[in-house]
Amino acid sequence: MAAKEPEIIRDKDQMRNWSRSMRSQGKTIGLVPTMGYLHEGHLSLIRQARTHSDVIVVSIYINPGQFSPSEDLSTYPSDFHGDIQKLKAVPGGVDVVFNPHNLYDYGTNTSTSVSDGEGAKPVSCVEEKGLGHETWVRVERLEKGMCGKSRPVFFRGVATVVTKLFNIVEPDVALLGKKDYQQWRIIQRMVRDLDFSVRVIGSEVVRENDGLAMSSRNVRLSPEERQKALSINKSLSSARFSAEKGHISCKELTYSVIQAINEAGGKVDYAEIVDQESLEPVEEIRSPVVFCVAAWFGTVRLIDNMEIKV
């Protein structure tokens, strides 16, 4: 069977009209939001979305709203042509690729370069020379810990762009990877609190054969750094095994993971064991928790997590 060629839509109104046309035909819409440079983790989300909806929209948009001026927006990898080829190879394909030029451009500024899928690079819209965007969505408590400590504008940017995507695409279902566990919970809470008619489904972490969590940033690791980064999954797996054997002190489990990553040559940003729903830190594991880690290897910041039930 010939590979399915997705329709590429760049205009917001055109995207919204397409979705409303599909819904008028009684079809349900699934959205997989991405920043491109697709890997097997993304493709697994798309395959899962097929089981929940009739038509699939994949957004490819490097969101400037979630990067502070000092972060790696300009170096975030992109390969739009390669992404399209990967999407065509997915069984059943995808129906639309939504690749907007700039979701923060309201016609007031034409001098800022944007991501158009052809190699132009965006700039952070949180800089003073931004594009006049003033409205942000914040999930105030869930965004404070873990990644929110070292990336204070990150989750407001994520929540805002996902709100924009939901308003433009109008999906029935959205698929998010649980590798970004805090992000997944924040979007779930936002949808609940603001009464979006979207079902948010979290998909399990997809790993390379050696256990490294798949990430678009992995390509920036040197071979040596990549080998060292395996310490994250190995130490998390060891901590889960210990917890299942009755070692439920979070202080001890956290120390073991930090020590393993440090000894491997990484630099831990955070390592926390938190409640799966509230994301509040716990002292002992007596209910379902998730062990979340962020660590630097060279100039690359990686995140990973492991759910633990005892």
Summary of the structure (lengths in Angstrom):
residues: 310
radius of gyration: 19.6
end to end distance: 46.4
largest distance: 59.7
contacts: 995
relative contact order: 0.13
helix: 37%
strand: 19%
